[in-house]
């Protein structure tokens, strides 16, 4: 009972202070305390953020293109090949190659197979063909999408 009186006394005083009057029609207003706004920050990246991050970090130099072709490719060629590789793996239809064109006549294409589930990851077979200076280089393998959205070569062939 004493605890209620101790807690209630300051609240009662604050309430009564807001109700006091100094004249017949004048009423004093009690101060209002405003809480700071709460801004929710997402804990998980949006799908668009994940896609952009994965595109930026998926690189053809990590086993997606024949190393002999990589040394002949320019920075523009690699950028075009990266983009084609990522979008083919991420969104491509099985058997429908995604073509790209780099600088000085360098071209390429990426074909992917259907999605398969391996160790709880989405994986796809791929074939990346690069043509540099009239010479054709072919790289085949299997890539899996990690939890962070990045595609990594898990198995590589010729």
Secondary structure, 3 states (H helix, E strand, C coil): CHHHHHHHHHHHHHHHHHHCECCCCCECCCCCCCCCCCCCCCCCCCHHHHHHHHHHHCCHHHCCCCHHHHCCCCHHHHHHHHHHHHHHHHHCCCCCCEEEECCCCCEEEEEECCCEEECCEEEEEEEEEEEECCEEEEEEEEEEECCCCCEEEEEEEC
